[in-house]
Amino acid sequence: MNTDRLVRLEKALGSLKARITMGGILALVLGIGLITTVIVGRTEHDLLESQRQRELNESVRTAALLGHNVIQLQRMLESVADVLDEATLQDPAALKAFMQGKPVMRNFFANIYIATPDGNVRVMRDENGVSQPVVNIRDRPYFRQLLAEGRPIVSEALIGSLTGEPIVAINQPVRGANGIYAVLGGTLRLSSRDLLDGLVDPQESDAGALVVLTDMQGRVLAHPDGKRLLHSIAEEPRLAEALKAWQAAGSPVEPLGLLLPQAHEIASVAGVPGPDWVVWRVRPEAEVLAPVKAARRLALVWAFTLVAVLSAGIFMSLWLLLRPLSMLERRAQHMFDDAMRPEDGWPTGDGEIGQLGQVLRRVGVQRAELERLNGEMFSKLRSVMRAAPIGIAFIRDRRFELVSDELCRLLSYREDELLGKPVDLIVVPEEDQPALAALEKEAFASSNSYVGESRMQRGDGSRFWARLRSRPVDPEHTDFGSIWTVLNIEEQRNARKALEWSAAHDGLTGLANRQRFDQQAQRLIEGRPGSLPAALVFIDLDHFKQVNDTGGHLSGDAMLRAAAAAIMSRVRSGDLAARIGGDEFALLLEQCTHEAAVRVAEDIVASISAIALPWLSGSLHVGASIGVASLSQEIGSVDAWVDAADAACYAAKAAGRGVVRAGRPPRLPQAPRDTRARAMPAAAPTPDSIED
């Protein structure tokens, strides 16, 4: 009894009704689960994006406030320096009284000092009052930089000479008629956060946030843990990945801020221009997403409850509706058997089951008729393939399924050697071209046929160029295969290359012609300033008419070819040499300075002068007069450039021939002097200057 029940249960679970039911339940589960996941995921994504922007804005705000504080401190020092005269500096009592008269300064600096240019601290005021310590700060880099550049300087983080604590010094030069006669400075203790107060302490709403201030070298200037001061930020594990990304970007001090990658954290950084400090801020993603995760757990509970209720209803409905399908099972199992005719054996009846039986009967009859027609069509197709005058192939899955006799002849293969073989057997890939399959796919995607030229390899190893046209059998279903037509175009390609070469070259010398020369010169003019330096060398043969008069035009032609060879022997492979007239030549020298172009021209004069063309018992000779004109911003056209070189060549002719004359070399722009510094300038620096 129990065994029979198990058999019936297994049969029921394997039936179509059970599979449709389980499929519906699975689709329901997947749909609800997917919707829940997408909604929650989108919520998490939007929340994280919003929080990232908030964190970035907070970093930028902190950096801006920090930069504003530095500017205010510099202005405060500047206002004090304006009232400090040299007489007061020389009088210890007056200097002490001067410092005592500035009590407000102590509210902003740990100590204030006045030093002379030799580095001696004349007076200092700290929490203990006004004193005159024996301290010399001449060896401090920031002090030397201030004296050298004569402008306010914010020092790097260092250990104070008197306190032994980490400090940052802000210094202001005091000027007189003879220059700097004193340095007024104030120090900020990093441990007490004089300037950085309120930066590293997270607010109640940002309990997990960590804010750190460093210099460009990554040394910590402010940290909730005072023991981290002057240590490398690389020791902070919550910023390790962000630090590497920041360094990979060039360690920018970016006032507008950057978002940096950090696993499971939201990391941002903003720069303080002037002192070149960097504000780092990091907050755990888990802290941001905690409310969303709680809501997701509740949503999953409700989703599974809904799935369970709907699944039970679906199961019962489908079980009742699909029971009559078993009546078609026996006949459907023999639908493709030859034992019965296609129109026999189908059950009749009303309703959907009866209609389905009639549909299956018609399908069987139509299938048999289609097989007969396919056989006839295939026979006709084979006849066409044998008689076609061009190569034809049917390709599916990148393999040959049908090939014409002409294609076999073109490729030197038998039909059985191609059928079933991949098309890569005959297509030679080009290193600088996309694969043929990719080109076909791109063309088919736009409902076009692919037409192109490809190198193909015959069965005997020889290669030839062919024009290949490929079109899909069905544009809507490219997986049905494609039809190739192949035509040998080796002779047409050779003729086309010869025509292209002759259109751009001089037939006598093999050099470029005037048209090619003008095109290249125009490209250099339009490419300024990136194409600079460049030069045009204009060459005019001397005494060439005497060669023609003495030896005739054949000798003249031979002399022109020899001159062309002499010119090519003195230039680089990338330079363009052209014959632009009867005995006139020109060179375009790219990335060539004016002086180097003149040296090339002098070498060409020597090479042409050395030509000795045998004639009777002697030889024929020519010389060369050369003009050089370098490309400048003032030259507006190819004709203007050629005229400048021609004028220089005319000057060479007038100077006695066989020499080189050059136009005025172009004036090179001067590079701007780098005025960047670590101090805060009067106006905020631009992002470009920071990146430089």
Buried (B, 14 or more C-beta within 10 A) or exposed (E): EEEEEEEEEEEEEEBEBBEBBBEBBEEBBEEBBEEBBEEBEEBBEEBBEEBBBBBBEBBBEBBBBBBEBBBEBBEBBBEBBEEBBEEBBEEEEEBBEBBEEBEEBBEBBBBBBBBBBEBBBBBBBBEEEBBBBEBBBEEBEBBBBBBEEEBBBBBBBBEBBBBEBBBBBBBBBBEEEEEBBBBBBBBBBBEEBBBBEEBBEBEEEBEBBBBBBBBBEBBBBBBEEBEBBBBEBEEBEBBEBBBBBBEEEEBBBBBEBBBBEBEEBBBBBBBBBBBBBBBBBBBBBEBBBEEBEEEBEEBBEEBEEEBEEBBEEBBEEBBEEBEBBEBBEEBBEEBEEEEBEBEEBBBEBEEEBBEBBEEBBEEBEEEEEEEEEEEEEEEEEEEEBEEBEBBBBBBEEBBBEBBBBBBBEBBEBEBEBBBEBEBBBBBEEEEEEEEBEEBBEEBBEEEEBBEBEBBBBBBEEEEBBBBBBBBBBEEEEBEEBBBBBBBBBEEEBEEEEEEEEEEBBBEEBBBBBBEBBBEBBEEBBEEEEEBBBBBBBBBBBBBBEEBBEBBEEEBBBBBBBBBBBBBBEBBEEEBBBBBBEEBBBBBBBBEBBBBBBBBBBBBBBEBBBEBEBEBEEEEBBBBBBBBBBBBBEEBEEBEEBBBBBBBBBBBBBEEEBBBBBBBEBBEEEEEEEEEEBBBBBEEBBEBEEBEE
